[in-house]
């Protein structure tokens, strides 16, 4: 009994020490001890570079990257073993896309590519170790959905509930001239066990039919809060000036939805002189305590110039927006291309990519000055305990050979990151 008590006390003391050390490691003062290094250039392990750039996703444990070749293979790169394994996809599976890893890094959920190729889409799962595929919402319809006969389901954007580990996804079903829209949940065990018929494997959480404008108002990856009570979604209708466009919040407990930010509200993230009529949220992710969202913004008409990418913090309760990149000193359009006090132009200030670290309290933005040959990494603590940005490291970079990938990525539990869907990068707190 005494031994068990002592062990318990030791565990508690170590936990408190680790928590304190981690908190201190994330303070503004200690950013000077951080470092960054490239672990692997994935272009050197596969010749299918284009597929990797378009679909690659790193597992939560930071050990495996998955991507699809857009035809008949699903591939995995194992960082520990430094090897690629590819599995043939089932014949009835069209083009796999929208990969999301389970929290335990064992399973990938995905759907067919509905929005780019108009594939009739189901929710699929694949076991990362065995390459075993399961169609969880098979309605017997394959091919392009515009030519499919009624009735059929379009199931898309799967996302893992962090609390229940159920899969949440959206379903649209054709209803005369329009489509329904509902958020549903699926128990993965019921899917793989085959205990229930397909129509009984999932259940409706919220019926969104008629509440949002457009045929498919939600077509970007949503984000579920850490406590599993809310889901933030990016809404974009068929019309750019639709007032419903922006960020909405689905209350998974009350089964309701409301708008928390319009597109116009995100103008604060850009210089005042910049035309933000083409700015759209690209990716969103929750912070650690569920207090707010990190939002990566992209001016789709910017074409890589005159700031087309930035990051803001959106308070989930008050809807206040805090810019996370400062444009101070670039007060006019021409100023943007002149070097400021730090020797960099406004082009450098743009976030090439943003990384939310494993603590979900620290944001690292990735910057590049044309012809510099370097990537610069700048860290800051997010609101409400925001810190001043601090440079934590630089690595060599060839602009001509870079990938792209999503604007906002999540660091793995080991703080390994898939940068630009090409480089596996490791961050070390040091100190």
C-alpha atoms as one frame of an Amber mdcrd trajectory, in Angstrom:
protein
   0.000   0.000   0.000   2.767   2.424   0.994   4.706   1.526  -2.148   1.700
   2.268  -4.340   1.193   5.601  -2.585   4.832   6.564  -3.089   4.661   5.617
  -6.760   1.506   7.679  -7.160   3.139  10.696  -5.475   6.200  10.336  -7.714
   4.037  10.222 -10.824   2.159  13.340  -9.730   5.409  15.198  -8.977   6.892
  14.227 -12.339   3.706  15.287 -14.133   3.744  18.661 -12.434   7.445  19.097
 -13.193   6.933  18.206 -16.867   3.958  20.545 -17.138   5.930  23.385 -15.592
   8.925  22.697 -17.807   6.742  22.613 -20.894   4.987  25.829 -19.936   8.332
  27.498 -19.337   9.596  26.116 -22.635   6.754  27.868 -24.362   7.282  31.253
 -22.771   8.539  34.162 -24.805  11.798  34.197 -22.835  12.734  30.638 -23.777
  12.067  30.818 -27.531  15.805  31.472 -27.797  16.449  27.811 -26.902  14.331
  26.435 -29.732  15.791  24.948 -32.896  14.503  23.493 -36.163  15.956  20.867
 -38.487  14.889  19.003 -41.631  14.596  15.266 -41.011  13.642  14.116 -44.503
  12.960  15.397 -47.991  10.131  13.100 -49.128  10.870  13.814 -52.773  13.837
  11.478 -52.218  11.662   8.533 -51.140   8.995   8.636 -53.873   8.819   9.617
 -57.516   5.109  10.401 -57.219   5.811  13.944 -56.038   2.651  15.565 -57.380
   0.343  13.191 -55.479   2.350  13.725 -52.299   2.059  17.505 -52.679  -1.697
  17.343 -53.231  -2.753  14.845 -50.553   0.050  14.091 -48.035  -0.920  14.044
 -44.327   1.264  13.268 -41.294  -0.001  10.985 -38.511  -0.550  12.405 -34.990
   2.432  10.445 -33.640   4.688  11.966 -36.315   5.855   8.618 -37.690   3.871
   8.064 -40.903   2.832  10.097 -43.961  -0.101   8.947 -46.116  -0.967  10.055
 -49.638  -3.003   8.822 -52.590  -1.831   8.713 -56.194  -5.262   9.784 -57.474
  -5.763   6.504 -59.291  -5.294   3.114 -57.667  -2.774   3.314 -54.821  -2.665
   4.554 -51.243   0.921   4.995 -50.016   2.550   5.250 -46.583   6.007   6.472
 -45.675   7.351   5.127 -42.363   9.842   7.587 -40.865  11.366   5.087 -38.413
  11.973   2.446 -41.086  12.602   4.938 -43.910  10.470   3.048 -46.419   7.349
   3.450 -48.549   4.559   0.858 -48.713   1.665   1.217 -51.180  -1.645  -0.642
 -51.138  -4.003  -1.051 -54.124  -7.360   0.640 -53.588 -10.683  -1.190 -54.105
 -12.088  -1.049 -57.629 -15.262   0.779 -56.525 -13.227   3.532 -54.815 -12.863
   6.564 -57.094 -10.267   9.177 -56.064  -9.470   9.083 -52.312  -9.051  12.486
 -50.724  -9.517  14.461 -47.473  -7.389  12.097 -45.353  -7.770  12.375 -41.562
  -5.838  10.195 -39.119  -7.421   8.661 -36.029  -6.033  10.003 -32.724  -4.095
   6.733 -32.177  -2.440   6.934 -35.642  -3.816   3.502 -36.603  -6.583   4.351
 -39.057  -7.212   6.878 -41.819 -10.704   8.070 -42.690 -11.394   9.705 -46.043
 -13.941  10.145 -48.812 -13.828  10.333 -52.566 -12.960  13.706 -54.083 -16.433
  15.184 -54.300 -15.683  18.845 -54.888 -12.956  18.716 -57.540 -13.982  15.645
 -59.543 -17.691  15.340 -58.639 -17.213  11.758 -57.412 -20.154  10.138 -55.663
 -18.578  10.030 -52.208 -18.700   7.613 -49.281 -16.880   7.586 -45.949 -14.044
   5.069 -46.047 -11.533   3.791 -43.494  -8.198   2.075 -44.081  -6.013   0.290
 -41.554  -2.549   1.821 -41.829  -0.788  -1.403 -40.830  -2.634  -3.859 -43.075
  -3.995  -1.747 -45.930  -7.486  -3.119 -45.275 -10.229  -0.854 -46.732 -13.831
  -0.504 -45.504 -16.627   1.496 -47.135 -18.606   2.653 -44.107 -21.481   4.375
 -45.942 -21.815   2.356 -49.138 -25.064   3.307 -50.903 -24.340   1.154 -53.928
 -23.668   4.148 -56.175 -20.269   4.783 -57.804 -18.925   7.194 -60.416 -19.886
  10.826 -60.965 -22.809  11.972 -58.828 -24.414  14.308 -61.421 -25.182  11.259
 -63.573 -26.260   8.979 -60.719 -29.886   8.007 -60.355 -31.840   9.039 -57.263
 -31.657   8.358 -54.397 -28.029   8.514 -53.269 -25.987   9.929 -50.412 -23.014
  12.218 -50.748 -20.913  11.680 -47.611 -17.833  13.853 -47.118 -15.400  15.677
 -44.780 -14.924  13.005 -42.080 -13.478  14.182 -38.780 -12.616  12.270 -35.600
 -14.346  13.274 -32.370 -11.467  13.765 -29.850 -13.593  12.497 -26.958 -15.648
   9.581 -28.348 -13.365   8.804 -31.363 -16.538   8.542 -33.450 -16.370   9.818
 -37.017 -18.386  12.945 -37.725 -19.176  13.730 -41.355 -21.543  15.665 -43.587
 -24.221  14.108 -45.776 -26.091  15.676 -48.663 -28.990  13.884 -50.312 -30.729
  15.100 -53.420 -34.229  16.397 -52.721 -35.915  17.428 -55.975 -33.947  20.490
 -57.188 -31.945  20.945 -53.974 -29.781  18.925 -51.610 -30.262  18.293 -47.928
 -27.405  18.896 -45.498 -26.879  17.135 -42.200 -24.073  16.397 -39.775 -23.894
  12.728 -38.811 -21.810  10.514 -36.526 -20.496   7.019 -37.124 -19.059   4.495
 -34.686 -15.945   3.096 -36.440 -16.301  -0.261 -34.657 -19.767  -0.754 -36.146
 -18.309  -0.029 -39.547 -15.463  -2.540 -39.434 -17.415  -5.274 -37.604 -20.241
  -5.341 -40.144 -22.768  -5.816 -37.326 -25.272  -3.371 -38.779 -26.545  -2.670
 -42.262 -25.096   0.476 -43.813 -28.194   2.623 -43.240 -28.025   1.937 -39.463
 -24.311   2.589 -38.922 -24.629   6.362 -38.579 -27.022   8.749 -36.877 -27.972
  12.365 -37.427 -26.557  14.990 -35.063 -27.816  18.227 -36.649 -30.089  18.837
 -39.626 -28.666  21.888 -41.429 -30.983  21.763 -44.428 -32.138  25.260 -45.411
 -30.029  26.990 -42.754 -27.085  27.747 -45.049 -27.183  29.072 -48.605 -25.710
  27.275 -51.612 -25.549  23.684 -52.806 -22.483  22.719 -50.720 -21.823  25.597
 -48.282 -19.398  23.482 -46.219 -16.594  22.066 -48.331 -13.450  22.760 -46.295
 -12.218  20.657 -43.398 -14.049  21.548 -40.153 -12.496  21.571 -36.662 -13.919
  19.953 -33.522 -13.183  21.605 -30.169 -10.890  19.754 -27.712 -13.839  18.881
 -25.442 -15.936  17.608 -28.356 -18.787  20.041 -27.708 -18.463  22.321 -30.756
 -17.509  22.152 -34.399 -16.236  25.203 -36.281 -16.908  25.234 -40.020 -15.953
  27.479 -42.923 -19.045  28.460 -44.914 -18.792  29.718 -48.504 -21.908  29.861
 -50.643 -22.185  30.165 -54.417 -22.040  33.979 -54.156 -18.978  35.841 -52.912
 -21.002  38.653 -51.284 -23.384  36.327 -49.437 -23.526  37.592 -45.808 -23.564
  33.975 -44.607 -19.989  33.442 -45.782 -17.505  33.170 -42.911 -16.985  31.010
 -39.816 -19.939  29.256 -38.178 -20.165  27.281 -34.961 -22.161  24.069 -34.601
 -23.095  23.301 -30.997 -22.967  19.490 -30.865 -24.783  19.407 -27.521 -27.605
  21.859 -28.240 -27.739  20.767 -31.919 -27.720  24.354 -33.174 -25.610  26.521
 -35.468 -24.701  30.227 -35.523 -22.304  32.516 -37.370 -19.359  33.896 -35.357
 -17.425  35.788 -38.064 -18.167  37.185 -41.518 -15.635  37.347 -44.344 -15.523
  41.137 -44.017 -14.397  40.836 -40.391 -11.130  39.205 -41.486  -9.976  42.387
 -43.242  -8.239  43.342 -39.964  -5.647  40.672 -40.718  -4.327  42.595 -43.745
  -2.850  46.074 -44.319  -5.575  48.728 -44.468  -4.756  49.567 -48.097  -5.129
  45.989 -49.304  -8.287  44.970 -51.196  -9.673  42.027 -49.197 -12.673  41.285
 -51.408 -11.115  37.949 -52.444  -9.946  36.809 -49.004 -11.173  33.417 -47.809
 -10.454  31.312 -44.704  -8.501  28.242 -45.858  -7.945  26.249 -42.670  -9.030
  26.511 -39.054  -7.887  24.801 -35.859  -8.743  25.071 -32.178  -6.364  26.202
 -29.464  -5.678  24.032 -26.412  -8.509  25.072 -24.099 -11.121  25.598 -26.799
 -11.036  29.349 -26.265 -10.365  30.297 -29.853  -9.467  29.357 -33.392  -6.375
  29.899 -35.490  -7.542  30.918 -38.968  -5.283  30.844 -42.030  -6.458  33.399
 -44.594  -5.702  33.392 -48.306  -6.400  36.105 -50.869  -7.277  33.882 -53.834
  -6.609  36.774 -56.234  -3.175  37.556 -54.751  -1.116  35.086 -56.821   1.733
  35.107 -54.290   2.156  38.890 -54.221   0.862  41.925 -52.298   0.007  40.175
 -49.210  -2.064  37.132 -50.065  -1.572  35.003 -46.907  -1.844  35.741 -43.214
  -3.008  34.251 -39.909  -5.423  35.531 -37.261  -6.798  34.383 -33.918 -10.593
  34.270 -33.589 -12.066  34.265 -30.073 -14.767  31.578 -30.171 -16.981  33.293
 -27.596 -16.602  37.028 -28.315 -15.828  36.827 -32.072 -12.914  39.238 -31.569
 -10.196  38.830 -34.195  -6.519  39.364 -33.372  -4.005  39.594 -36.253  -1.005
  37.319 -35.670   1.186  38.989 -38.301   2.019  42.688 -38.075   2.105  44.872
 -41.185   3.546  47.831 -39.278   5.804  49.915 -41.502   4.043  48.872 -44.701
   1.507  51.670 -44.732   1.055  51.884 -48.512   1.174  49.478 -51.428   4.623
  50.590 -52.630   5.992  50.201 -49.079   5.205  46.515 -49.276   8.101  45.896
 -51.661  10.634  48.014 -49.774  12.790  46.719 -46.937  11.528  47.707 -43.497
  13.403  48.288 -40.236  14.248  44.588 -39.967  15.718  44.541 -43.481  12.833
  42.512 -44.932  10.117  43.491 -47.380   6.417  42.898 -46.902   6.763  39.741
 -49.003   8.756  38.224 -46.136   5.974  39.029 -43.640   3.479  36.811 -45.458
   3.050  33.394 -43.846   4.060  30.708 -46.338   2.657  28.233 -43.857   1.537
  28.298 -40.231   2.176  25.513 -37.722   0.119  24.971 -34.571   2.430  23.154
 -32.174   1.512  20.089 -30.105   0.623  22.197 -27.043  -1.927  24.037 -29.242
  -0.803  27.262 -27.558   2.195  28.088 -29.743   2.068  29.162 -33.367   5.047
  29.052 -35.697   4.820  30.940 -38.976   7.098  30.162 -41.909   8.565  33.046
 -43.931  10.698  33.432 -47.039  12.286  36.409 -48.754  12.650  35.849 -52.487
  16.215  34.925 -53.515  17.345  34.620 -49.878  17.766  30.844 -50.010  16.393
  30.544 -46.456  13.183  29.695 -44.657  12.707  31.594 -41.411  10.595  30.234
 -38.537   8.958  32.693 -36.125   7.227  31.542 -32.915   4.644  33.250 -30.717
   2.328  32.304 -27.883  -1.323  32.624 -28.856  -3.975  34.713 -27.085  -5.142
  35.098 -24.425  -1.525  34.933 -23.156   0.004  36.293 -26.342   3.736  36.939
 -26.668   5.804  38.923 -29.137   6.951  36.910 -32.195  10.510  35.594 -31.989
  12.749  34.035 -34.659  13.643  30.476 -33.632  15.631  29.267 -36.618  16.391
  29.178 -40.339  16.969  26.356 -42.815  18.200  26.350 -46.445  15.380  26.543
 -48.964  15.105  26.281 -52.754  12.008  28.202 -53.873  12.021  26.409 -57.234
  11.817  22.983 -55.648   9.303  23.718 -52.894   5.995  22.031 -52.352   2.838
  23.730 -51.186   0.428  21.859 -48.895  -2.217  23.392 -46.624  -1.727  26.850
 -45.158  -2.221  25.675 -41.558  -0.797  22.378 -40.323  -0.799  20.685 -36.923
   2.450  19.508 -35.393   2.518  15.879 -34.303   2.796  14.799 -30.676   6.576
  14.627 -31.162   6.579  18.100 -32.772   7.483  16.709 -36.173   5.761  18.603
 -38.983   5.059  17.889 -42.645   6.157  21.194 -44.176   4.839  22.139 -47.630
   3.745  18.477 -48.020   7.376  17.709 -48.785   9.753  18.105 -45.826   9.548
  16.338 -42.464  10.772  18.982 -40.033  11.525  18.590 -36.326  11.250  21.312
 -33.665  13.307  21.036 -30.479  12.520  23.153 -27.401  16.042  22.807 -25.957
  16.889  24.554 -22.738
